[in-house]
Amino acid sequence: MDTYALHDLGSLLSGNPYPGRGIVVGKSADGTHAAVAYFIMGRSENSRNRIFAATEDGIRTQAFDPAKVKDPSLIIYHPVRRLENHLIVTNGDQTDTVRDGLLSGESFSQALSRRCFEPDGPNWTPRISAMLTFAGGDFTYEMSILKSADAEGTACSRFTFSYPALSGVGHFLHTYVTDGNPVIPTFQGEPERVAIGNDPEAFASQVWDSLNADNKVSLYINWIDLATGGESVRIFNKNQ
């Protein structure tokens, strides 16, 4: 087994009907850009009734058809926020928890220690998060998953992973192993190592085109120039 093998992101996605929500962070093969992706999928009408909308500091989710919203508590949030030299990406309102924690002098993991998995038993959907920190023309990144310690949701297990940015290398963290009935199996193990190329358009297409056509909802892509800090953001919404 090659523990340093790089998987093809498109193959991981196209072979999986329901990874749920996913975060990819990595560095372009030529070492000049940070690559970030965040996608959401949905099986219910409530989950599928969403789009990504740009904000001044990132993006937010909003209802495509407000009349169809049944429960906004776990589907409306800010997945992406920028704060100083940080870019925060999460699958829930813990984006704000991390941002507020940084403003109070906490670290990424300290801020998330106050949060837990989502209260949606029996799935107990994990909260997944990432934060890029830029300095000196480069960056490092951290990823986190908060998930139930047992089938009953009685306790929370917290895992944080810290990475140097290596050219051509990314990490993929998602909420579920794959689809399931009646319970969707929670992601297991470390974030998956994936290859990152040099073409932002190819990266965006690789993710969006590989997501299950029935279940995909929205995708955010950010390709960040490490020399200038310039961002190239792409948003895909199935409902638009």
For each residue, the residues with C-beta under 8 A, 3 or more apart:
1:
2: 5
3:
4: 193
5: 2 193
6: 168 169 193 194 195
7: 11 12 172 192 193 194 195
8: 11 12 194 195
9: 12 13 24 170 172 194 195 206 207 210
10: 13 14 206 207 209 210
11: 7 8 14 15 210
12: 7 8 9 15 16 19 172 192 194
13: 9 10 16 19 207 210 211
14: 10 11 210
15: 11 12
16: 12 13 19 178 212
17: 178 179 212 215
18: 41 43 176 178 179 180 184 212 215
19: 12 13 16 22 41 174 175 176 177 178
20: 41 125 174 175 176 184
21: 38 39 40 41 91 128 174 175
22: 19 37 38 39 128 172 173 174 175
23: 36 37 38 89 90 91 128 129 130 143 172 173 174
24: 9 35 36 37 38 170 171 172 173 194 207
25: 34 35 36 89 130 132 141 143 163 170 171
26: 34 35 165 168 169 170 171 194 196
27: 31 33 34 35 139 165 166 167 168 169 170 196
28: 31 32 33 34 35 167 168 196 197 198 223
29: 167 168 195 196 197 198
30: 33 167 198
31: 27 28 167 226
32: 28 225 226 227
33: 27 28 30 198 200 223 224 225 226
34: 25 26 27 28 132 134 139 165 222 223 224 226
35: 24 25 26 27 28 170 196 200 203 221 222 223 224
36: 23 24 25 87 89 130 132 220 221 222 223 224
37: 22 23 24 203 204 207 219 220 221 222
38: 21 22 23 24 79 80 89 91 219 220
39: 21 22 207 208 211 216 217 218 219 220
40: 21 47 50 52 61 79 91 217 218 219
41: 18 19 20 21 47 211 212 215 216 217
42: 46 47 48 49 50 215 217
43: 18 47 48 179 215
44: 47 48
45: 48 49 68 70
46: 42 49 68 69 70 71 75
47: 40 41 42 43 44 50 75 217
48: 42 43 44 45 215 217 238 239
49: 42 45 46 63 64 65 68 69 239
50: 40 42 47 61 62 63 64 75 76 217 218 239
51: 61 62 63 64 217 218 237 239 240
52: 40 59 60 61 79 218 219 220 235 236 237
53: 59 60 61 62 235
54: 58 59 233 235
55: 58 59 60 78
56:
57: 81 82 83
58: 54 55 78 79 80 81 82 87 88 95
59: 52 53 54 55 78 79 80 220 235
60: 52 53 55 76 77 78 79
61: 40 50 51 52 53 75 76 77 78 79 218
62: 50 51 53 76
63: 49 50 51 66 68 69 72 76
64: 49 50 51 68 237 239 240
65: 49 68 69
66: 63 69
67:
68: 45 46 49 63 64 65
69: 46 49 63 65 66 72
70: 45 46
71: 46 74 75
72: 63 69 75 76
73: 76
74: 71 92 118 120 125
75: 46 47 50 61 71 72
76: 50 60 61 62 63 72 73
77: 60 61 92 93 95 96
78: 55 58 59 60 61 81 93 95 96
79: 38 40 52 58 59 60 61 89 90 91 95 220
80: 38 58 59 87 88 89 95 220 222
81: 57 58 78 87 88 95 96 99
82: 57 58 86 87 88
83: 57 86 88 99 102 103
84: 102
85: 133 134 135
86: 82 83 102 131 132 133 134
87: 36 58 80 81 82 131 132 134 222 224
88: 58 80 81 82 83 95 98 99 129 130 131
89: 23 25 36 38 79 80 95 129 130 131 132
90: 23 79 94 95 98 127 128 129 130
91: 21 23 38 40 79 127 128 129 175
92: 74 77 95 118 127
93: 77 78 96 97
94: 90 97 98 112 115 127 129
95: 58 77 78 79 80 81 88 89 90 92 98 99 129
96: 77 78 81 93 99 100
97: 93 94 100 101 111 112 114 115
98: 88 90 94 95 101 102 108 111 112 129 131
99: 81 83 88 95 96 102 103
100: 96 97 103 104 111
101: 97 98 104 106 107 108 110 111 112 114
102: 83 84 86 98 99 105 106 108 111
103: 83 99 100
104: 100 101
105: 102
106: 101 102 110 111
107: 101 110 111
108: 98 101 102 111 112 129 131 142 144 160
109: 112 113 142 144 158 160
110: 101 106 107 113
111: 97 98 100 101 102 106 107 108 114 115
112: 94 97 98 101 108 109 115 127 129 144 146 158 160
113: 109 110 158
114: 97 101 111
115: 94 97 111 112 127 146
116: 127 146 156
117: 124 125 126 127 146 147 148 153 156
118: 74 92 123 124 125 126 127
119: 124 153
120: 74 123 124 125
121: 124 152 153
122: 151 153 182 183
123: 118 120 183 184 186
124: 117 118 119 120 121 147 148 153 186
125: 20 74 117 118 120 175 176 184 186
126: 117 118 145 146 147 148 175 186 187
127: 90 91 92 94 112 115 116 117 118 144 145 146 147
128: 21 22 23 90 91 143 144 145 146 173 174 175 187
129: 23 88 89 90 91 94 95 98 108 112 143 144 145 146
130: 23 25 36 88 89 90 141 142 143 144 173
131: 86 87 88 89 98 108 141 142
132: 25 34 36 86 87 89 139 140 141 224
133: 85 86 139 140 141 142
134: 34 85 86 87 138 139 224 226 229
135: 85 138 139
136:
137: 226 227
138: 134 135 165 226
139: 27 34 132 133 134 135 165 226
140: 132 133 162 163 164 165
141: 25 130 131 132 133 162 163 165 171
142: 108 109 130 131 133 160 161 162 163
143: 23 25 128 129 130 160 161 163 171 173 191
144: 108 109 112 127 128 129 130 158 159 160 161
145: 126 127 128 129 158 159 173 187
146: 112 115 116 117 126 127 128 129 156 157 158 159
147: 117 124 126 127 156 157 159 186 187
148: 117 124 126 151 152 153 154 155 156 157 186
149: 154 155 156 157
150: 153 154 155
151: 122 148 183
152: 121 148
153: 117 119 121 122 124 148 150
154: 148 149 150
155: 148 149 150
156: 116 117 146 147 148 149
157: 146 147 148 149
158: 109 112 113 144 145 146
159: 144 145 146 147
160: 108 109 112 142 143 144
161: 142 143 144 171 190 191
162: 140 141 142
163: 25 140 141 142 143 166 171
164: 140
165: 26 27 34 138 139 140 141 169
166: 27 163 169
167: 27 28 29 30 31
168: 6 26 27 28 29 195 196 197
169: 6 26 27 165 166 193 194 195 196
170: 9 24 25 26 27 35 193 194 195 196
171: 24 25 26 141 143 161 163 191 192 193 194
172: 7 9 12 22 23 24 191 192 193 194
173: 22 23 24 128 130 143 145 187 191 192
174: 19 20 21 22 23 128 187
175: 19 20 21 22 91 125 126 128 186 187
176: 18 19 20 125 179 180 184 185 186 187
177: 19 180 185 186 187 188
178: 16 17 18 19 185
179: 17 18 43 176 184
180: 18 176 177 183 184 185
181: 184
182: 122
183: 122 123 151 180
184: 18 20 123 125 176 179 180 181
185: 176 177 178 180 188
186: 123 124 125 126 147 148 175 176 177
187: 126 128 145 147 173 174 175 176 177
188: 177 185
189:
190: 161
191: 143 161 171 172 173
192: 7 12 171 172 173
193: 4 5 6 7 169 170 171 172
194: 6 7 8 9 12 24 26 169 170 171 172
195: 6 7 8 9 29 168 169 170
196: 26 27 28 29 35 168 169 170 203
197: 28 29 168 202 203
198: 28 29 30 33
199: 202 203
200: 33 35 203 204 221 223 232 234
201: 204 205
202: 197 199 205 206
203: 35 37 196 197 199 200 206 207 221 223
204: 37 200 201 207 208 219 221 234 236
205: 201 202 208 209
206: 9 10 202 203 209 210
207: 9 10 13 24 37 39 203 204 210 211 219 221
208: 39 204 205 211 216 219 236
209: 10 205 206
210: 9 10 11 13 14 206 207
211: 13 39 41 207 208 215 216 219
212: 16 17 18 41 215 216
213: 216
214:
215: 17 18 41 42 43 48 211 212
216: 39 41 208 211 212 213 219 238
217: 39 40 41 42 47 48 50 51 237 238 239
218: 39 40 50 51 52 61 235 236 237 238 239
219: 37 38 39 40 52 204 207 208 211 216 234 235 236
220: 36 37 38 39 52 59 79 80 233 234 235
221: 35 36 37 200 203 204 207 233 234 235 236
222: 34 35 36 37 80 87 231 232 233 234
223: 28 33 34 35 36 200 203 231 232
224: 33 34 35 36 87 132 134 229 230 231 232
225: 32 33 228 229 230 231 232
226: 31 32 33 34 134 137 138 139 229
227: 32 137
228: 225
229: 134 224 225 226
230: 224 225
231: 222 223 224 225
232: 200 222 223 224 225
233: 54 220 221 222
234: 200 204 219 220 221 222
235: 52 53 54 59 218 219 220 221
236: 52 204 208 218 219 221
237: 51 52 64 217 218 240
238: 48 216 217 218
239: 48 49 50 51 64 217 218
240: 51 64 237
